Amino acid sequence: MGRFPEAISFAPGAPHPDTLPDADLQRYTDRYLAHLRERGADPERARRTLFEYGPSRGLVGDVVGEALGRDHGIACAPEDLVITVGAQEAMLLVLRALFASPGQVLAVANPCFVGITGAARLLDLDVVPVDETDQGVDLDGLARACRAARQAGRSVRALYVAPDFSNPGGGRMSLDCRHRLLELAEREDFLVLEDNAYGFTAGAGTELPPLKALDTRRRVVHIGTFAKVAFPGARVGYVVADQRVATGGGGTRPLAAELATLKTMVTVNTSPLAQAVIAGMLLEHGGSLVELSRRKAELYQRNLTALTEALDEQLGAAGAPPGITWNRPEGGFFVRVQLPVRADAHLLEVSAAKYGVLWTPMDQFYLDGAGDTQIRLSCSYLDRAGIEEGVRRLAAFLTKEIRS
Ligand SMILES: Cc1ncc(COP(=O)(O)O)c(C=O)c1O
C-alpha cells in the first residue's frame, strides 16, 4: 500500500476509518472513572489507577466479564479472565502456558490466521494443519491427527479455530460441528482455542453461540479482541481461561493465574489508560458488546454484500475469464477468490502497477503449500464505491493478464 498509494487495496483487514471513535477519549476515560466511583472507589484512588502500574490480569475484567455473560452467554468468573495487549498477546500467553513438553502439538484450522502460527513458531511449537471446511473444521481429519500424534508418542494439546468467520477463509462453523468438536475434544483430551475476533459481524438474528457458551467441560479457552468492535490502536484483548494447568511440583493451578504470571514477564500489564478508554466505551453502550459493535457490524455486512455483488456482476457474467470462483461468507471481512493461475508476488506486482488494485496472496496462510492459486479480498477498509471500482479493476486485470 505504501508503494502504490493510488491503488485500491483489498489487502488490509483493518477497520474502516468511519468506525473509529468520534468521541473524545477523555469522555470514555471519565465514564470508566465514574464507574469505579459508583462501585465505591475513592475518587483520587480511582484517578491514580490510570497512571500507575496495574494488576497483570487487568483492571476492567468486571466490565468485560459482564458483557460476555450478557451478550454471548459466556459465564465467566472474574478470576477466569485476563485482559491482554490485543488478542495477539493472549495467543502467545496461552500457547506458552499450555505447551509444556516437546511431545505436544498444536492443531490449527488450515488456512490459518498468521498471528497464531507466528506465535507458535516463536515458541518452537509443532503445528499440524487440519482442513477448514464449509461446516467448520474437518473433524475426521482432526481425529486422524490425534491418532497419528498418539502413534508417534505425542499428543494434540489444543486446536486453534475461529468458528465465527475465519481469517482468511471466511468460513463459519455450523452448530452441529461446534457440538461435535466439543465431544471430540473431550474424547481425545485436547483444548480448543477459540478466536472470536469477527463474531460480531454476523447479521442480526443469525448469530450462533460461541464454543465457550456451549462448553460444559472446560474444554474451550476463549480469546477476544476490542480491535474490531472498538479500535485496534487501544491494543486491548482478553482471554477467558477457566481450566487448570499442571505446575512443576506435581500440583495444578488456574490457567488464568498462570497467564497473569507469564504476562508479568511479557508486558507487565495492559495499559490502564487503554483499558479505561475501552471499558468507558463499553459502558457508554450500556455495557454491551452487541451495542458497541452494532453500527460496525451493519457497515461490514453492507461491504461484504457489495463485494460479492460486484464479483457476481464483473466476474460472474458471460465473457468473464473461466475458472474464477469465490466463496460467499455470511460475515467477517474476507472473501476468498480461486484463480486459474498462480497468485504470487509477481502477479500482485502486475496487478498493482498496471491496474491499480491490491489483494493478498493466500499461500502464506496455508501450512501445507496449498492455496497458491487463491487470493484474499478484504472488504473492511473500503466504501461501496471503492469496492465496486476495485472489483472493476480486478476484473480488467484478470481478463487481460490471465488470457494473455
Ligand atoms: C483472526 C484474528 N484474530 C485476532 C485479531 C486481532 O488481534 P489483536 O487484538 O491483537 O489486534 C485479528 C486481526 O486481524 C484476526 O484477524
The ligand as a Gaussian input file, in Angstrom:
#p B3LYP/6-31G(d) Opt

LIG

0 1
 C       -8.309000     -13.893000      13.402000
 C       -7.836000     -12.694000      14.141000
 N       -7.682000     -12.736000      15.465000
 C       -7.326000     -11.649000      16.165000
 C       -7.085000     -10.447000      15.531000
 C       -6.828000      -9.190000      16.320000
 O       -5.797000      -9.271000      17.122000
 P       -5.369000      -8.020000      18.032000
 O       -6.381000      -7.877000      19.106000
 O       -4.039000      -8.448000      18.554000
 O       -5.297000      -6.804000      17.165000
 C       -7.175000     -10.362000      14.169000
 C       -6.826000      -9.107000      13.471000
 O       -6.532000      -9.021000      12.341000
 C       -7.585000     -11.502000      13.440000
 O       -7.748000     -11.454000      12.126000

